[in-house]
Amino acid sequence: MNTETRPTPVPADTGAAGGSRRGWPAAGTAATLLALSGVLVWGAGEWAAQSELDNQRDNLRRSGEVQTLALRGVATRYSFLPLTAAQQPLVASLLKAPDSEPDRTAANRYLETVNTHAGSDVLYVMDTSGRTLASSNWQSPRSFVHQNYGNRPYFIDALAGQVGRFFGVGKTTGEPGLFASAPVRDGDRIIGVVAVKVDMQPIVATWSQLRDPVFVTDELGIVFLGSVSQWLYKTTRPLPAAEVQRVRDEEQYGSQWTPVAVPWALRKQGDMQGHELVLPTGGTSYLALNEALPDLGWTLTLTADSRAVALARQQAWALASLVSGLMVLAALYWRLRERHLQENRRARIVLEQRVQERTQALQQAQAFRQSMEDALLVGMRARDLEGRIVYVNAAMCDMVGYRADQLVGQLPPYPYWHPDDLDRHWQENDMALAGQVTAQGLESRLRHRDGHEVYAMVYTARLIDGDHQHVGWMSSVVDITAQKRAEEQQQQREAQLQRVQRVITVGEMASTLAHELNQPLAALVNYAAAARALAAQGRNDLLADSLAALSDQALRAADIVGRIRRWVRKQPQTREPCDLNAVVDQSLALLLRAEARRHGIAVQLDLAAGPLCVHADRVLLEQVVLNLGLNALQAMQGGDAADGNPAPTTSSAAAPQPQPPELLLRTRTDVGHALLEVLDRGPGLPPEIATRLFEPFFTTRAEGLGLGLNICRSIVESMGGELLASNRDGGGAVFLIRLPEAP
């Protein structure tokens, strides 16, 4: 600013006073110039400082948008995993049968596969108490299996039917991460929780490359994520005792966490946006700008070194102070400013590249999720609350033969509904839209576009959006057409097998009848001969006894025939209370004692002191005991075993000392059951024969059919019992009949 002041002409005779008056304008101008220079210097400094401050705020604001996008991307990238895994039938099966090892192993492998493909840290399933039943790291030394996370907020939220999200230090690994969860439902009942842990360290590693600190605080003002590790888990404001106790109870930042204040203070910068972050050591200060993430409950804070502002102010003061070199200094200042702006532009370009990379990563994640859904063999169908189809995956399209664009937007009736089952389809659709769904699913018959029938199991669950709002229904459609056809073929094979078995059983029944009726018929002949002899002698008193015995044997033969016919035809059995001790006595009286005496084998009895009452068909049970006793007698003859029993085998081991042959019949009780044991001193049961002992048509006798023991076991099982076989200590075999004891 060039101002020329011309002195006013004065008379020549003006004295010293006049000279003094001529100096005032120059002095005033100099003072004015000095004042203006001071104002310009001060103004230039403040303008430069404010400009640099605005520039920093602008950069922080842009960086905040990028970092916020990155945080939300990491926080929500894997939120679909718990929802997807919660609909997996393997997970529901494990939660319904937590002690089932096959279900646990299947769930572990499924979670491990999904977690590996998704790229998350850990994916795991908990029951309603918070105990982990299955986890993707089930084979790791730091596995989550059997760990309890019942005090974690994400578990509590999911158990309440909500989608949980929580950041904290891992109780098992001690490593921080973001936890997201979703409930597993069985109808309207929540039976467990699926959670995923996401590692946030990659984004922290990105912040560590920045020049100035970046950190995130939770709703309590605790720093839990940031580029300065010394600030982690420290508080930015005093916390009430209740909040401190809650954090400790939840073990959010470790079991030993205590509130410690951060080593800096925040100062409000008047009415301007942002704060000043001041470190007590060294007097370093930063411009701090907060970016709220209300959906996550977090606050992102980015900082910029305030020394750049002070430097700009000092540079402006220096430039403005050099009045003589104003233009040079101004040019230098603008050059420096342009350089700084160029650096900002380069930084902005780098930042935009990072944003582009993050966007590409999100797109790749979306493509991966789409590929995973398309690779599923289970059809997925999403509908809104009105029943309109809003999404189908590739498996669903292949199942019904329609493209996705032909199905999306369709309202009931859907084109793949079977025309013969329209009423049922409408009923199932109305039940699903009304929320009346079951975890067991519904079997449905569909019509493929080419006309063939498709059988499917449909499992429907609520579709919840990110705001925890019910927006529709998600259905998993499993194709069971092959299973249905296999079941039909199996039923046909079983029917054919039953016909073959009936034919074989008729032959066996004929053999059994001949065997069982031999004794009554022989007795009939003997009693008839005795009756004729007594009649010829005129001994009428003994004649009446012989005729009565003859009649009893005839009735017994008829009873045997009738009961075997009813058993073969699978008709209801004639059960009655009978004593096992009496069954043993009757079997001995019928044939066993005579056969044992004929073979020279001793018969031993070890019967319970009192009656052992069971509900059974007495005649068939006697025949079972008789058959087992005859098998035991034949096994002790040194030749082939009876039908269904093994022949003696040689072994490289030293043979035990032979025991004298004996047939032992023993009865006893065992916790509500009556036991009848048939023990012999035969060759015993070699392992290769014991495993096939009760198989139909398996026999070691040339004249046997291999159905004796199979029929005996069927008779015992029809009475609610079981027939077992094992080796006897000291040599021989033991056949055990176990029947429920009658009250």
C-alpha positions in Angstrom: 0.0 0.0 0.0 1.8 3.0 -1.3 0.5 6.4 0.1 2.3 9.6 -0.8 1.8 12.5 1.5 2.8 15.9 0.2 3.8 18.6 2.8 1.7 21.7 2.8 3.7 24.8 1.7 4.5 27.1 4.5 5.9 30.7 4.5 9.6 31.0 4.4 9.8 32.9 7.6 8.3 30.0 9.5 10.6 29.1 12.4 11.4 25.9 14.3 7.8 25.3 15.2 6.9 25.1 11.5 9.6 22.4 11.0 8.2 20.4 13.8 4.7 20.6 12.2 6.2 19.3 8.9 7.5 16.1 10.6 4.1 15.1 12.0 2.6 13.8 8.8 5.6 11.6 8.1 5.6 10.3 11.7 1.8 9.6 11.5 2.2 7.8 8.2 5.0 5.7 9.6 2.9 4.9 12.7 0.0 4.1 10.4 2.1 1.9 8.2 3.6 0.2 11.3 0.1 -0.3 12.7 -1.2 -1.5 9.3 1.9 -3.8 9.1 1.2 -5.1 12.5 -2.4 -5.7 11.6 -1.4 -7.3 8.3 1.2 -9.5 10.1 -1.4 -10.6 12.7 -4.1 -11.0 10.1 -1.9 -12.9 7.8 -0.9 -15.2 10.6 -4.5 -15.8 11.8 -5.7 -16.3 8.2 -3.0 -18.8 7.5 -3.7 -20.6 10.8 -7.4 -20.7 10.1 -6.8 -21.8 6.5 -4.6 -24.7 7.7 -7.1 -25.6 10.4 -10.0 -25.7 7.9 -7.8 -27.8 5.6 -7.1 -30.2 8.4 -10.8 -30.4 9.3 -11.6 -31.1 5.6 -9.0 -33.8 5.4 -10.2 -35.3 8.7 -13.8 -35.2 7.6 -12.9 -37.0 4.3 -10.7 -39.5 6.2 -13.5 -40.0 8.7 -16.0 -40.9 5.9 -13.5 -43.4 4.6 -12.6 -44.9 7.9 -16.3 -45.0 8.9 -17.1 -46.9 5.7 -14.3 -49.3 6.4 -15.4 -49.9 10.0 -19.0 -50.6 9.0 -17.7 -52.9 6.2 -15.7 -55.0 8.6 -18.4 -54.9 11.3 -21.2 -56.0 8.9 -19.3 -58.1 6.4 -19.8 -61.4 8.3 -23.2 -60.6 10.0 -24.9 -63.0 7.6 -22.9 -66.0 8.8 -24.7 -66.5 12.2 -28.1 -66.1 10.4 -27.2 -68.6 7.7 -25.7 -71.1 10.2 -28.7 -70.8 12.5 -30.9 -72.2 9.7 -28.6 -75.2 9.2 -30.4 -78.5 10.3 -27.1 -79.8 11.6 -26.9 -77.0 14.1 -30.5 -77.5 15.3 -29.9 -81.3 15.6 -26.8 -80.7 17.8 -28.7 -78.2 20.0 -31.6 -80.8 20.4 -29.2 -83.6 21.2 -26.1 -81.9 22.7 -24.6 -85.2 23.9 -24.7 -86.8 20.4 -21.1 -87.1 19.2 -22.1 -87.7 15.5 -24.1 -84.5 15.6 -21.3 -82.6 17.3 -18.7 -83.8 14.8 -21.0 -83.0 11.8 -21.6 -79.5 13.2 -17.9 -78.9 13.9 -17.0 -79.8 10.4 -19.7 -77.7 8.9 -18.7 -74.6 11.0 -15.1 -75.2 10.1 -15.9 -75.3 6.4 -18.1 -72.2 6.4 -15.6 -70.3 8.5 -12.7 -71.2 6.2 -14.5 -70.1 3.1 -15.9 -66.9 4.6 -12.6 -65.8 6.1 -13.9 -65.0 9.5 -11.9 -65.7 12.7 -14.1 -68.2 14.6 -17.7 -69.5 14.0 -19.3 -71.3 17.0 -22.6 -72.6 18.4 -23.8 -72.2 22.1 -26.7 -73.7 24.0 -29.1 -71.7 26.1 -26.7 -71.7 29.0 -23.9 -70.1 27.0 -21.8 -73.4 26.8 -20.1 -73.8 23.4 -21.2 -77.1 21.8 -19.4 -76.8 18.4 -16.8 -74.4 16.9 -14.9 -74.0 13.8 -11.6 -74.1 15.8 -12.7 -77.4 17.5 -9.3 -78.9 16.6 -7.3 -76.0 17.9 -5.6 -76.0 21.3 -7.5 -72.9 22.0 -10.8 -74.3 20.9 -14.0 -72.6 22.1 -15.8 -76.0 22.6 -17.0 -76.4 26.2 -16.2 -72.8 27.0 -19.1 -70.7 28.5 -19.9 -67.3 27.2 -23.2 -66.8 29.0 -22.2 -63.4 30.4 -21.4 -61.9 27.1 -24.0 -59.3 25.8 -24.0 -60.7 22.3 -25.2 -64.0 23.7 -27.8 -62.4 25.9 -29.1 -60.3 23.0 -29.4 -63.4 20.7 -31.1 -65.4 23.5 -33.7 -62.6 23.6 -34.3 -63.1 19.9 -32.2 -60.3 18.6 -29.1 -60.0 16.5 -26.2 -59.3 18.8 -23.0 -57.4 18.2 -20.3 -56.8 20.8 -16.6 -55.9 20.8 -14.4 -57.3 23.5 -11.3 -59.3 24.5 -11.7 -63.0 23.9 -12.1 -65.0 27.2 -10.4 -68.0 25.6 -7.7 -66.5 23.4 -7.2 -63.2 25.1 -7.3 -61.5 21.6 -9.8 -58.7 20.9 -12.4 -59.0 18.2 -15.9 -58.1 17.1 -18.6 -60.7 18.0 -21.9 -61.0 16.0 -24.6 -63.5 17.0 -28.0 -64.7 15.9 -30.6 -67.0 17.6 -31.3 -70.6 16.6 -35.0 -71.2 16.7 -37.1 -74.3 17.0 -40.4 -72.9 16.0 -41.1 -70.1 18.4 -38.6 -71.4 20.9 -34.9 -70.3 20.9 -32.7 -73.3 21.5 -29.3 -71.8 21.0 -27.1 -69.1 19.6 -24.7 -69.0 16.7 -21.9 -66.4 17.0 -19.0 -65.3 14.8 -15.8 -63.6 15.9 -14.2 -61.1 13.4 -10.6 -59.9 13.8 -10.4 -56.1 13.6 -6.5 -56.0 13.6 -6.2 -55.6 9.8 -7.9 -52.2 10.0 -5.7 -51.2 13.0 -2.7 -52.2 11.0 -3.9 -49.7 8.3 -4.2 -47.0 11.0 -0.7 -47.7 12.2 0.7 -46.5 8.9 -0.9 -43.1 9.3 1.1 -40.2 10.8 -1.4 -39.2 13.5 -3.3 -41.2 16.0 -6.7 -42.8 15.2 -8.9 -44.5 17.8 -12.4 -45.7 18.5 -14.4 -45.5 21.8 -17.4 -47.3 22.9 -20.6 -45.9 24.4 -18.9 -45.6 27.8 -16.0 -43.6 26.3 -13.5 -46.5 26.7 -10.8 -46.7 23.9 -11.0 -50.2 22.5 -9.4 -49.8 19.1 -6.7 -47.6 17.9 -3.2 -47.1 16.4 -1.7 -46.2 19.8 -1.6 -49.4 21.9 -0.8 -47.5 25.2 -4.3 -45.9 25.0 -6.3 -49.2 24.7 -8.9 -50.0 27.3 -8.5 -46.6 29.0 -11.4 -44.3 29.8 -11.9 -40.8 28.3 -14.3 -39.8 31.1 -15.1 -40.9 34.6 -17.4 -43.9 34.8 -20.1 -44.7 37.4 -19.4 -47.6 39.7 -22.3 -49.5 38.2 -20.9 -49.2 34.7 -17.4 -50.3 35.8 -18.9 -53.4 37.5 -20.9 -54.2 34.4 -17.8 -54.1 32.2 -16.0 -56.3 34.7 -19.0 -58.8 34.9 -19.1 -59.0 31.1 -15.3 -59.3 30.9 -15.4 -57.1 27.9 -11.8 -56.0 28.3 -10.4 -58.9 30.3 -11.1 -60.3 33.7 -8.5 -58.0 35.3 -9.6 -54.7 33.7 -9.7 -51.6 35.9 -10.6 -48.0 34.8 -7.6 -45.9 34.0 -7.8 -42.4 32.4 -6.2 -41.8 29.0 -2.9 -39.7 29.2 -4.5 -36.7 27.4 -7.3 -34.1 27.7 -9.8 -32.8 25.2 -10.5 -29.1 25.0 -13.4 -27.6 23.1 -12.4 -25.1 20.4 -15.0 -22.4 20.9 -17.9 -22.7 18.4 -15.7 -24.5 15.9 -16.1 -28.1 15.0 -13.7 -30.5 16.7 -11.6 -30.6 19.8 -8.0 -30.0 20.8 -6.3 -33.1 22.1 -3.4 -32.2 24.4 -0.7 -34.5 25.7 0.7 -33.5 29.1 4.2 -34.8 28.1 6.0 -32.6 25.6 3.0 -30.3 25.2 2.0 -31.9 21.9 -1.5 -31.1 20.7 -3.7 -32.5 18.0 -6.9 -31.4 16.2 -9.4 -34.1 17.0 -12.6 -34.8 15.0 -15.2 -37.2 16.2 -17.3 -39.3 13.7 -20.3 -41.1 15.4 -21.4 -44.5 14.4 -24.7 -44.7 16.1 -25.7 -48.1 14.6 -22.6 -49.7 16.2 -22.6 -47.5 19.4 -19.0 -46.4 18.6 -17.3 -43.0 18.1 -14.4 -42.8 15.7 -11.8 -40.1 16.5 -9.2 -38.9 13.9 -6.4 -36.5 14.8 -4.1 -34.1 13.0 -0.9 -32.6 14.4 -1.6 -29.0 15.5 2.0 -28.1 14.9 1.1 -27.6 11.2 -1.3 -24.8 12.3 1.4 -23.1 14.4 3.9 -23.5 11.6 1.5 -21.8 9.1 0.9 -18.9 11.6 4.7 -18.4 12.1 5.4 -18.6 8.4 2.7 -15.9 7.8 4.1 -13.7 10.5 7.6 -14.0 9.0 6.4 -13.3 5.5 4.3 -10.3 6.6 7.1 -8.9 8.7 9.4 -8.6 5.8 7.7 -5.7 4.2 10.6 -5.1 1.7 10.4 -8.7 0.4 6.6 -9.0 0.6 6.2 -10.2 -2.9 9.1 -12.7 -2.7 7.9 -14.0 0.6 4.3 -14.0 -0.6 5.4 -16.0 -3.7 7.4 -18.3 -1.4 4.4 -18.7 0.9 2.1 -19.6 -2.0 4.7 -22.0 -3.4 4.8 -23.7 0.0 1.1 -23.7 0.2 0.8 -25.1 -3.3 3.2 -27.8 -2.3 1.2 -28.5 0.8 -2.0 -28.7 -1.3 -0.3 -31.0 -3.7 0.7 -33.2 -0.9 -3.0 -33.2 0.2 -4.0 -34.0 -3.3 -1.6 -36.9 -3.4 -2.9 -38.0 0.0 -6.4 -37.7 -1.3 -5.6 -39.8 -4.3 -4.0 -42.4 -2.1 -7.1 -42.3 0.1 -9.4 -42.7 -2.8 -7.3 -45.6 -4.0 -7.8 -47.2 -0.6 -11.5 -46.5 -0.8 -11.5 -48.2 -4.2 -9.6 -51.1 -2.8 -12.1 -51.4 0.1 -15.0 -51.2 -2.3 -13.5 -53.9 -4.4 -12.9 -56.0 -1.3 -16.6 -55.6 -0.4 -17.6 -56.5 -3.9 -15.5 -59.6 -3.8 -17.0 -60.5 -0.5 -20.5 -60.0 -2.0 -19.5 -62.1 -5.0 -18.1 -64.8 -2.6 -21.3 -64.9 -0.7 -23.3 -65.1 -3.9 -21.1 -68.0 -5.1 -21.5 -69.8 -1.8 -25.3 -69.4 -2.0 -25.3 -70.6 -5.6 -23.1 -73.6 -4.6 -25.6 -74.7 -2.0 -27.5 -77.9 -2.8 -30.4 -76.7 -0.6 -32.8 -74.4 -2.3 -33.2 -70.9 -0.7 -36.4 -68.8 -1.1 -37.1 -65.5 0.5 -40.6 -63.9 0.6 -41.9 -60.6 1.9 -44.8 -60.4 4.4 -47.3 -60.6 1.6 -45.8 -63.8 0.2 -44.1 -62.2 -2.8 -40.9 -64.0 -3.7 -37.9 -61.6 -3.4 -35.0 -64.0 -3.7 -34.2 -67.5 -4.9 -30.8 -69.2 -5.3 -29.6 -71.4 -8.1 -30.4 -74.6 -6.3 -34.1 -73.5 -6.0 -34.2 -72.6 -9.7 -32.7 -76.0 -10.7 -35.2 -77.8 -8.4 -38.3 -76.3 -10.1 -37.0 -75.6 -13.6 -37.7 -71.8 -13.6 -35.2 -69.0 -13.8 -34.8 -66.5 -11.0 -36.4 -63.7 -13.0 -39.4 -65.9 -13.6 -39.9 -66.5 -9.9 -38.9 -63.2 -8.2 -42.0 -61.0 -7.8 -44.4 -63.9 -8.0 -47.3 -64.0 -5.5 -49.2 -67.3 -4.7 -50.1 -69.5 -6.4 -46.5 -70.1 -7.5 -45.9 -71.8 -10.9 -44.2 -74.8 -9.3 -47.2 -75.7 -7.1 -48.5 -79.2 -7.9 -52.0 -78.8 -9.4 -53.3 -81.8 -7.4 -52.2 -80.3 -4.1 -53.3 -76.7 -4.5 -55.5 -76.8 -1.4 -52.6 -78.1 0.7 -50.2 -75.6 -0.8 -52.6 -72.7 0.1 -52.9 -74.1 3.6 -49.2 -74.3 4.1 -48.7 -70.9 2.6 -51.2 -69.3 5.0 -49.7 -71.1 8.0 -46.2 -69.8 7.0 -47.3 -66.2 6.5 -49.1 -66.4 9.9 -45.9 -67.5 11.6 -47.2 -71.0 12.3 -44.0 -72.8 11.2 -42.3 -75.8 12.8 -38.6 -76.7 13.0 -39.4 -80.2 11.6 -40.5 -78.6 8.3 -43.2 -79.7 5.9 -43.1 -82.2 3.1 -44.4 -80.8 -0.1 -44.9 -82.1 -3.6 -43.9 -79.7 -6.4 -44.2 -79.8 -10.2 -41.1 -79.2 -12.2 -41.5 -77.0 -15.3 -40.9 -80.1 -17.5 -43.8 -81.9 -15.7 -42.1 -84.4 -13.4 -42.8 -84.4 -9.7 -40.4 -83.2 -7.1 -40.7 -84.0 -3.4 -39.1 -81.5 -1.0 -38.9 -80.7 2.7 -39.5 -77.0 3.4 -38.1 -75.3 6.5 -39.3 -71.7 7.1 -37.9 -69.1 9.5 -38.4 -65.4 10.0 -36.3 -63.0 7.9 -34.9 -60.2 10.0 -33.2 -57.1 8.6 -30.3 -55.1 10.0 -32.7 -53.0 12.1 -34.1 -56.2 13.8 -37.4 -55.8 11.9 -39.3 -58.8 10.6 -39.5 -58.2 6.9 -40.4 -61.6 5.5 -39.7 -65.3 5.6 -36.7 -67.4 4.5 -37.3 -71.0 3.5 -34.8 -73.8 3.0 -36.1 -76.3 0.4 -34.4 -79.7 0.5 -35.0 -82.1 -2.5 -36.0 -85.5 -1.1 -37.2 -87.0 -4.4 -34.4 -89.6 -4.5 -35.1 -90.5 -0.8 -38.8 -91.0 -1.5 -38.0 -93.2 -4.5 -35.5 -95.2 -2.4 -38.2 -95.6 0.4 -40.7 -96.9 -2.1 -38.2 -99.4 -3.5 -37.2 -100.4 0.0 -40.9 -101.0 0.9 -41.2 -103.2 -2.2 -38.1 -105.1 -1.3 -39.4 -105.5 2.3 -42.7 -106.8 1.0 -40.9 -109.4 -1.2 -38.7 -110.4 1.7 -41.7 -110.8 4.0 -43.3 -113.1 1.4 -40.1 -115.1 1.2 -39.9 -115.2 5.0 -43.5 -116.4 5.3 -42.8 -119.3 2.9 -39.6 -120.2 4.8 -41.4 -119.8 8.1 -44.2 -122.2 6.9 -41.5 -124.8 6.2 -39.9 -124.2 9.6 -43.3 -124.4 11.2 -43.9 -127.8 9.7 -40.5 -128.9 11.0 -41.2 -127.4 14.4 -44.7 -129.0 14.6 -43.2 -132.4 13.7 -40.6 -131.9 16.4 -42.8 -130.5 19.1 -45.7 -132.9 18.5 -43.4 -135.9 18.6 -43.4 -136.0 22.4 -47.2 -135.6 22.9 -48.0 -138.1 20.2 -45.6 -140.6 21.7 -47.3 -140.1 25.1 -50.7 -140.6 23.5 -49.5 -144.0 22.1 -48.2 -145.0 25.5 -51.3 -143.9 27.4 -53.5 -145.7 24.8 -51.6 -148.9 25.1 -51.7 -148.7 28.9 -55.5 -148.0 28.8 -56.1 -151.2 26.7 -54.0 -153.2 29.1 -55.9 -151.9 32.1 -59.3 -152.4 30.4 -58.3 -156.0 29.7 -57.4 -156.5 33.4 -60.6 -154.8 34.6 -58.7 -152.1 36.6 -61.1 -149.3 36.0 -59.6 -147.0 38.6 -56.2 -146.8 36.9 -58.0 -146.8 33.5 -59.6 -143.4 34.2 -56.2 -141.9 35.1 -54.7 -143.1 31.8 -57.6 -141.8 29.8 -57.3 -138.4 31.6 -53.5 -138.2 30.8 -54.2 -139.2 27.2 -56.7 -136.3 26.9 -54.2 -133.8 28.5 -51.6 -134.8 25.9 -54.1 -134.4 23.0 -55.1 -130.9 24.3 -51.4 -130.0 24.6 -50.7 -131.0 21.0 -53.6 -128.9 19.8 -52.5 -126.0 22.0 -49.0 -126.2 20.5 -50.4 -126.2 16.9 -52.7 -123.2 17.6 -50.1 -121.0 19.3 -47.4 -121.6 16.6 -50.0 -120.8 13.9 -50.9 -117.5 15.7 -47.2 -116.6 16.1 -46.4 -117.3 12.4 -49.3 -115.2 11.3 -48.3 -112.3 13.6 -51.6 -112.5 15.4 -52.0 -111.1 18.9 -50.5 -113.5 21.4 -52.3 -115.1 24.3 -50.3 -113.8 27.2 -50.9 -114.8 30.7 -49.1 -114.5 34.0 -46.7 -117.5 34.3 -43.9 -118.5 36.6 -40.4 -118.9 35.1 -39.7 -121.7 37.6 -42.8 -123.5 36.5 -41.7 -123.1 32.8 -38.4 -124.7 33.6 -40.1 -127.6 35.4 -42.5 -128.2 32.5 -39.7 -128.1 29.9 -37.8 -130.7 32.0 -40.9 -132.8 32.2 -41.6 -132.6 28.5 -38.3 -133.8 27.0 -35.2 -132.2 28.5 -34.7 -134.5 31.5 -35.3 -137.6 29.4 -32.9 -136.4 26.6 -30.2 -135.5 29.2 -30.6 -138.9 30.8 -30.3 -140.6 27.4 -27.0 -138.7 26.7 -25.7 -139.2 30.2 -25.5 -135.5 31.0 -26.4 -134.1 34.5 -29.1 -131.5 34.8 -28.7 -128.9 37.5 -31.3 -126.4 38.7 -30.6 -123.0 40.4 -34.0 -121.5 40.7 -35.1 -118.4 42.5 -36.6 -118.9 45.9 -40.0 -117.5 45.1 -42.1 -117.4 41.9 -40.8 -115.1 39.0 -44.0 -113.9 37.4 -43.9 -112.6 33.8 -46.6 -111.9 31.1 -45.9 -114.3 28.3 -47.3 -117.0 26.1 -46.6 -120.0 28.3 -46.5 -122.7 25.6 -44.2 -120.7 23.2 -41.9 -119.8 26.1 -41.7 -123.5 27.1 -40.8 -124.3 23.5 -38.0 -121.7 23.6 -36.5 -123.1 26.8 -36.9 -126.7 25.3 -35.1 -125.6 22.1 -32.3 -123.9 24.0 -31.9 -127.0 26.2 -31.8 -129.4 23.3 -29.2 -127.2 21.6 -27.1 -127.2 24.8 -27.3 -131.0 25.0 -26.3 -131.5 21.4 -23.4 -129.0 21.8 -22.0 -131.2 24.6 -21.9 -134.4 22.5 -18.5 -133.5 20.9 -20.0 -133.3 17.4 -21.6 -130.5 15.5 -23.6 -127.9 17.4 -27.3 -127.6 17.3 -29.0 -125.5 14.7 -27.6 -121.9 15.2 -24.8 -123.0 17.6 -21.2 -123.4 16.6 -19.0 -126.4 16.3 -15.8 -126.6 18.3 -12.8 -124.7 16.9 -9.1 -125.0 17.5 -7.0 -122.2 18.8 -3.3 -121.5 19.1 -3.7 -120.6 22.8 -3.6 -123.3 25.4 -7.0 -125.0 25.9 -8.6 -124.6 29.3 -9.0 -127.7 31.6 -12.2 -129.5 30.3 -15.2 -129.4 32.6 -17.6 -132.3 33.1 -20.7 -131.9 30.9 -23.7 -130.5 32.7 -26.9 -128.6 31.8 -27.6 -125.8 34.3 -31.0 -123.9 34.3 -31.0 -120.8 36.5 -33.6 -118.2 37.3 -33.2 -114.8 39.1 -34.3 -111.2 39.1 -32.5 -108.1 38.0 -34.0 -104.5 38.4 -37.5 -105.1 37.3 -36.7 -108.0 35.0 -36.9 -111.8 35.4 -33.9 -113.7 34.0 -33.7 -117.4 32.8 -30.3 -118.7 31.9 -29.4 -121.9 30.0 -25.8 -122.8 30.6 -23.8 -125.7 29.1 -20.2 -127.0 29.1 -19.9 -127.3 25.3 -17.2 -125.8 23.0 -18.5 -122.2 23.5 -19.0 -119.5 20.9 -16.0 -118.5 18.7 -16.1 -114.8 17.7 -16.6 -115.5 14.0 -19.8 -117.5 14.8 -21.1 -115.4 17.8 -21.6 -112.4 15.5 -23.8 -114.4 13.2 -25.5 -116.6 15.7 -29.0 -115.1 15.3 -28.9 -114.6 11.5 -31.6 -116.4 9.5 -30.3 -119.5 7.6 -27.0 -119.5 9.5 -26.2 -123.0 10.8 -23.2 -125.4 11.3 -25.4 -128.5 11.0 -25.8 -130.2 7.7 -29.5 -131.1 8.5 -30.4 -127.7 10.0 -32.2 -124.7 8.4 -30.5 -122.1 10.5 -33.9 -120.7 11.8 -34.1 -122.2 15.3 -32.3 -119.4 17.3 -33.7 -116.7 15.0 -37.3 -117.9 15.8 -36.5 -118.2 19.5 -35.3 -114.6 19.6 -38.3 -113.4 17.7 -40.7 -115.2 20.1 -38.9 -113.6 23.2 -38.8 -110.1 21.6 -42.5 -110.4 20.8 -43.1 -110.8 24.5 -41.1 -107.6 25.2 -37.9 -109.3 26.2 -34.5 -110.1 24.7 -32.4 -113.2 24.0 -28.6 -112.9 24.5 -25.7 -115.3 24.0 -22.2 -115.3 25.5 -19.4 -117.6 26.5 -19.4 -119.2 30.0 -16.5 -118.9 32.4 -14.6 -122.1 32.4 -15.9 -123.2 29.0 -19.3 -123.5 27.4 -22.1 -121.1 26.4 -24.7 -119.1 28.2 -28.1 -118.2 26.6 -30.0 -115.5 28.6 -33.8 -114.9 28.4 -34.6 -111.4 29.9 -38.3 -110.6 30.3 -40.0 -107.7 32.1 -41.2 -108.8 35.5 -45.0 -108.6 36.0 -46.2 -106.6 39.0 
